Amino acid sequence: MGNCSEILCDLRKDKGLHQKDIAKLIDTTQQQYSKYETGDTEISARALEILADFYDTSTDYILGRTNRKEGIVGNGEMITDKYSAGEIISDIVMLTPERRSTVVDFVMFLKSREQAENCGKKDSE
């Protein structure tokens, strides 16, 4: 995972933009924004939120807390009538490493079964 300043710089360059363009977007000066990219100043929560929306990514990605640029897909989606995906993830994170591994193994098993079943359905059509 990268650090916030590198990620901000990479995201901006990927869009072919200049620091002054992003500074205008988050309502600050180019000098202040430059400090975010050099790591001299921590980015404000409001600027972080604006940039995550602008770059269509998660704040965790910008902060370097995950390598998944798209963030957690379906985090707020209700998995059952009682649990959202985010709540289930939180519960899994609180398990011991061994139990987390068991959960991952089980999910991978279910995914492979579902893929096999879907292939079987397509073959019979």
N, C-alpha and C positions, 0 to 999 in steps of 0.2 A: 504494500500500500504506500502511496505517496504522501507527501505532506501538503497541507492546505495551499501554501504559496505556489508550489509547483503545479498543483492541480488547477488552480485559478488561471495561471499563465497558460497552461496547455489548453484548457477549455476556450479561453479567449482566442488563442492563435488558431485553434481548429475552426473557429468561425470566421477567421480572417479579420478580426477586429483589433482596434487600437485601445490602449488603456483609457484614452479620453472618451471613447465610445461607451465603455463599461462604467466609467465614472459618472457620465451623464445619466445612464440607466439607473444607477443607485443613488443619484443625487449627492455626489461628492466631487471633489476635485481630482484631477489626474494625479496630482502629487500624493494625495491621500490613498487613492486606489493603488498606486505604485507601491506604497508601504505594505499593502496587503499581499501583493505578489512577491515582495522581497522578504516577507516575514517579519518586518520591523514593527508592524501593528497587527493585532488580532482583528479579524473581520467582525463587524457588528452582526447581531442576530437578524436585524431587519435586512441588511445587505445580503446576508447569507440566504435568507428566504427568497429574496428577489432573484438572486443569481441561480438558485436551484430551479426556480420556475422558468427562468429565461433559458437555461441550458437543458431543461427537461431532464433533470437528474435529482438525486436526493441530497439533502444537506449532509448526510453521513458520507457520501462519496466526496463531496467538496472538502470536508474536514479530514479526509483520509482514513475514515473509520471502516470503510468497506471498499473492495475493488469492484463491486457491482455498480456500474454507472446508472443503471435503471432503478436502483433502490430495491426495496422489497416489493415484488409484484403482488398485488392483492392484499397488502397488509391489513386494510380495514374490512376486507371481505369476510362475511360471516361464513364460517366453515360448517357449523351446525347452528341450531337455533339459539345456542348459548355462548358459543365461542367464535371470536374473530381469529383470523390468521395471526395477527399480531399477538393476541393473548396466548395462542398455542406456542408460538415461537418463544415468548417470554417464559412460559412454563418449561419448555425444553431446555432453555439456557440455564435454568436453575437446577437441572439434574446433574448428577455426577458425570464425568466424562465417559465412563463406561456405559451408563444408561443412555446418554446422548447418542453414542455410537450405535447402540441397539435400536434406537428410534430411527436413525438414518438408514441402517440396514433394512429395517422393516419397510420404510417408505420406498427404498430402492426396489425391494422385492415386489411391493404392490404396483409400482410403476411398470416393472418388467412384465408382470402378469397382465396388466391392462393393455400394454402394447401388443403382447402376444394375442390377447383376445380380440383386439381391434384388427390385427392382421388376419386372423381367422375369419372375421366377419367380412372383410374386403375380398378375401379369396373366394368366399362362397357367393358373392354377388355377381 
